[in-house]
Amino acid sequence: MKLQIDVQLDYWFGNPCDILLQVEAAQLPSQLIEDAHLTFTPDTSHRRVPAQDGIGERMWLRTQGRLVVDYNAIVSLGRDAADCAHLPKAALGDLPGDAVQYLLPSRYCQSNQFTDFVEARFGALAGGAKIAAIRDWIAGHMSYVPGSSHAETTAVDTFHGREGICRDYAHLMITLARAADIPARIASVYAPGVSPQDFHAVAEVYLGDTWHLIDPTGMASAGDMAIIGIGRDSGDVAFLTAFGPLQMNGQSVAVRAV
């Protein structure tokens, strides 16, 4: 599958401001960037730095006044959408070093508070079967409600409120997987089936000997997602982090299969 991605960010910065930007699809073995253009209006110097775990890149900018960012790309996807239900859990002692951090609680994913729940509800299952059951439990007990959460909403809040948007679904999926001693992390992605169209957040879990994308909202599958970046939770994958005040004039994301 190929995706056409068109993004525009339009922001106003009243004072000089440092910005950390991450909007480009990552170059990975499972996704080829066939064509890509990134422009800043006005033209703004920037410096690229590796993103979390070397997946994708971030850019440092310093700007003031109006800034318009346009990103257009064609991405060819070649990722197998494996059925996670039949995959084994990796033995903890066999985990690679970069997966270990994703066993631990993080700011938005307080997995240490869910070990009893996971054992009681999913304890009879193992590995991928447990992950599939967690995904299905979230789908059956959550309602997708735009505007129901905010930047400080955690997995604990989502679990009790039973509603949220993609980042909240992903945080809860990650939290319950970590509580089952299965490494899990967030992935920011582009996907054509997301409604309304926007940056999308999903979970990645480590099963067998590699990472597998899981979308508990059901809006996207592993075979039609283009990964932007990954992290412990949404704090690591924000498309724009401003170290100062800002105002959004407009923002659009359009993703379609071509």
C-alpha positions as CSV (number, residue, x, y, z in Angstrom):
1,M,0.0,0.0,0.0
2,K,1.0,3.6,-0.7
3,L,-0.1,6.6,1.3
4,Q,-0.3,10.2,0.3
5,I,0.2,12.4,3.3
6,D,-0.5,16.1,3.4
7,V,-0.1,18.1,6.6
8,Q,-0.2,21.8,7.3
9,L,0.4,23.5,10.7
10,D,-0.3,27.2,11.1
11,Y,0.8,28.7,14.4
12,W,1.6,32.2,15.9
13,F,4.4,32.8,18.4
14,G,4.2,36.2,20.1
15,N,7.8,35.9,21.4
16,P,11.0,34.2,20.2
17,C,10.3,30.5,20.8
18,D,12.2,27.2,20.5
19,I,10.2,24.4,18.9
20,L,10.7,20.7,18.7
21,L,8.9,19.3,15.6
22,Q,8.2,15.7,14.6
23,V,5.9,15.3,11.7
24,E,7.8,13.3,9.0
25,A,7.2,9.6,8.5
26,A,10.2,7.7,9.6
27,Q,12.4,5.8,7.1
28,L,12.1,2.2,8.2
29,P,12.6,-1.3,6.6
30,S,8.8,-1.7,6.6
31,Q,8.1,1.8,5.1
32,L,9.8,3.5,2.2
33,I,9.6,7.3,1.8
34,E,9.3,7.6,-2.0
35,D,8.9,11.4,-2.1
36,A,8.8,14.0,0.7
37,H,8.8,17.8,0.9
38,L,8.9,19.8,4.1
39,T,8.7,23.6,3.9
40,F,8.6,26.4,6.5
41,T,7.0,29.8,5.8
42,P,8.8,32.0,6.4
43,D,11.9,30.0,5.6
44,T,13.3,28.9,9.0
45,S,16.6,27.3,9.7
46,H,16.4,24.0,11.6
47,R,18.6,21.3,13.0
48,R,17.7,17.6,12.8
49,V,18.2,15.2,15.8
50,P,17.4,11.5,16.1
51,A,14.1,10.8,17.7
52,Q,13.4,8.2,20.4
53,D,15.3,4.9,19.9
54,G,16.5,6.3,16.5
55,I,13.1,5.9,14.9
56,G,12.4,9.0,12.9
57,E,13.8,12.5,13.4
58,R,12.9,15.6,15.3
59,M,13.8,19.1,14.3
60,W,14.8,22.1,16.4
61,L,13.6,25.5,15.2
62,R,13.5,29.0,16.7
63,T,10.9,31.4,15.5
64,Q,8.7,34.3,16.2
65,G,5.5,35.5,14.6
66,R,3.5,33.3,12.2
67,L,4.9,30.0,11.2
68,V,3.4,27.7,8.6
69,V,4.7,24.1,8.2
70,D,3.8,22.1,5.1
71,Y,4.7,18.4,4.9
72,N,3.8,16.3,1.8
73,A,4.9,12.7,1.3
74,I,4.3,9.5,-0.5
75,V,5.1,6.4,1.7
76,S,5.1,2.8,0.4
77,L,4.2,0.3,3.2
78,G,5.5,-3.2,3.3
79,R,4.5,-4.3,6.8
80,D,3.0,-7.7,7.6
81,A,-0.1,-7.5,9.7
82,A,0.5,-10.5,11.9
83,D,-2.3,-11.9,14.1
84,C,-0.9,-11.1,17.5
85,A,-3.2,-13.6,19.2
86,H,-0.9,-16.5,18.2
87,L,2.4,-14.9,19.1
88,P,4.4,-16.0,22.2
89,K,5.4,-13.7,25.0
90,A,9.2,-13.1,25.0
91,A,11.0,-14.3,28.2
92,L,12.0,-11.3,30.2
93,G,15.6,-12.5,30.3
94,D,15.7,-12.6,26.5
95,L,14.4,-9.0,25.9
96,P,16.8,-6.7,24.1
97,G,18.1,-3.7,26.0
98,D,16.0,-1.1,24.2
99,A,12.7,-3.0,25.1
100,V,13.3,-3.1,28.8
101,Q,12.3,0.6,29.4
102,Y,8.9,-0.2,27.9
103,L,8.1,-2.7,30.8
104,L,8.1,0.2,33.3
105,P,5.5,2.8,34.3
106,S,5.7,6.2,32.7
107,R,4.0,9.6,33.1
108,Y,0.7,8.7,31.4
109,C,0.9,4.9,31.8
110,Q,0.9,3.9,35.5
111,S,1.1,0.2,34.9
112,N,2.0,-0.5,38.5
113,Q,-1.5,0.3,39.5
114,F,-3.1,-2.3,37.2
115,T,-1.3,-5.6,38.0
116,D,-4.1,-6.9,40.1
117,F,-6.8,-6.0,37.5
118,V,-4.8,-7.6,34.7
119,E,-4.2,-10.8,36.7
120,A,-7.8,-11.1,37.7
121,R,-9.3,-10.3,34.3
122,F,-6.7,-11.8,31.9
123,G,-4.6,-14.1,34.1
124,A,-5.7,-17.3,32.3
125,L,-4.2,-16.1,29.0
126,A,-0.6,-15.7,27.9
127,G,1.4,-13.8,25.3
128,G,-0.4,-12.6,22.2
129,A,-3.7,-14.1,23.3
130,K,-3.6,-11.9,26.4
131,I,-2.8,-8.8,24.3
132,A,-5.7,-9.6,21.9
133,A,-8.0,-10.0,24.9
134,I,-6.9,-6.6,26.3
135,R,-7.4,-5.0,23.0
136,D,-10.9,-6.4,22.7
137,W,-11.7,-5.5,26.3
138,I,-10.8,-1.9,25.6
139,A,-12.8,-1.8,22.4
140,G,-15.8,-3.2,24.3
141,H,-15.6,-0.9,27.4
142,M,-14.4,2.4,25.9
143,S,-16.3,5.1,23.9
144,Y,-14.4,7.3,21.4
145,V,-15.5,10.8,22.4
146,P,-13.5,13.8,21.0
147,G,-13.0,16.5,23.6
148,S,-13.5,14.1,26.5
149,S,-9.8,14.2,27.6
150,H,-7.0,16.7,27.7
151,A,-3.2,16.9,27.7
152,E,-2.9,15.7,31.3
153,T,-5.3,12.7,31.1
154,T,-3.6,9.5,32.2
155,A,-4.5,5.8,31.7
156,V,-5.9,5.8,35.2
157,D,-8.3,8.6,34.3
158,T,-9.3,6.8,31.1
159,F,-9.9,3.5,32.8
160,H,-12.3,5.1,35.2
161,G,-14.0,7.5,32.7
162,R,-14.3,4.8,30.0
163,E,-14.0,7.4,27.2
164,G,-11.3,9.2,25.3
165,I,-9.6,9.7,21.9
166,C,-6.8,7.7,20.2
167,R,-4.0,8.7,22.7
168,D,-6.2,7.6,25.6
169,Y,-7.0,4.2,24.0
170,A,-3.3,3.8,23.3
171,H,-2.2,4.7,26.8
172,L,-4.7,2.2,28.3
173,M,-3.5,-0.5,26.0
174,I,0.1,0.2,26.8
175,T,-0.6,0.3,30.5
176,L,-2.4,-3.0,30.7
177,A,0.2,-4.7,28.5
178,R,3.0,-3.5,30.8
179,A,1.0,-4.7,33.8
180,A,1.2,-8.1,32.2
181,D,5.0,-7.9,31.9
182,I,4.8,-7.4,28.1
183,P,6.8,-4.4,26.7
184,A,4.6,-1.8,25.2
185,R,5.1,1.7,23.8
186,I,3.2,4.4,21.9
187,A,3.6,5.0,18.2
188,S,2.5,8.2,16.4
189,V,1.3,7.3,12.9
190,Y,-0.5,8.4,9.8
191,A,-3.4,6.2,8.7
192,P,-6.1,6.7,6.0
193,G,-9.0,5.2,8.1
194,V,-8.8,7.7,11.0
195,S,-11.9,9.8,11.5
196,P,-11.7,12.7,11.9
197,Q,-8.4,12.8,10.0
198,D,-5.5,13.8,12.3
199,F,-2.3,12.6,13.8
200,H,-3.1,9.1,15.2
201,A,-1.7,7.3,18.2
202,V,-1.6,3.5,18.6
203,A,0.3,0.9,20.7
204,E,3.2,-1.3,19.9
205,V,3.8,-4.5,21.8
206,Y,6.8,-6.7,21.9
207,L,5.8,-10.3,21.2
208,G,8.0,-13.1,19.8
209,D,11.1,-11.3,18.8
210,T,9.8,-8.0,17.4
211,W,7.4,-5.1,17.8
212,H,3.8,-5.3,16.6
213,L,1.4,-2.4,16.0
214,I,-2.0,-2.6,17.8
215,D,-4.8,0.0,17.3
216,P,-7.4,-0.5,20.1
217,T,-9.7,2.1,18.4
218,G,-10.0,-0.3,15.5
219,M,-9.6,2.5,13.0
220,A,-6.3,1.4,11.5
221,S,-4.4,-1.9,10.9
222,A,-0.7,-2.5,11.0
223,G,-0.5,-2.8,7.2
224,D,-1.9,0.8,6.6
225,M,0.0,2.8,9.2
226,A,3.0,5.0,8.5
227,I,5.0,5.4,11.7
228,I,6.2,8.9,12.6
229,G,7.9,8.1,16.0
230,I,7.7,6.0,19.1
231,G,8.0,6.6,22.8
232,R,7.1,5.7,26.4
233,D,3.8,7.6,26.1
234,S,2.4,10.6,24.3
235,G,4.9,12.9,26.0
236,D,7.6,11.4,23.7
237,V,5.7,11.7,20.4
238,A,4.2,15.2,20.3
239,F,4.2,16.5,16.7
240,L,5.0,20.0,18.1
241,T,6.5,20.9,21.4
242,A,6.8,24.6,22.0
243,F,9.1,26.0,24.8
244,G,7.0,29.1,25.2
245,P,3.4,30.4,24.5
246,L,1.8,29.8,21.1
247,Q,-1.5,30.2,19.3
248,M,-2.9,27.7,16.8
249,N,-4.3,29.5,13.7
250,G,-5.1,26.2,11.9
251,Q,-4.1,22.6,11.4
252,S,-4.9,19.9,8.9
253,V,-3.9,16.3,8.3
254,A,-5.0,14.4,5.2
255,V,-4.0,10.7,4.6
256,R,-5.3,8.6,1.7
257,A,-4.3,5.4,0.0
258,V,-3.0,5.8,-3.6
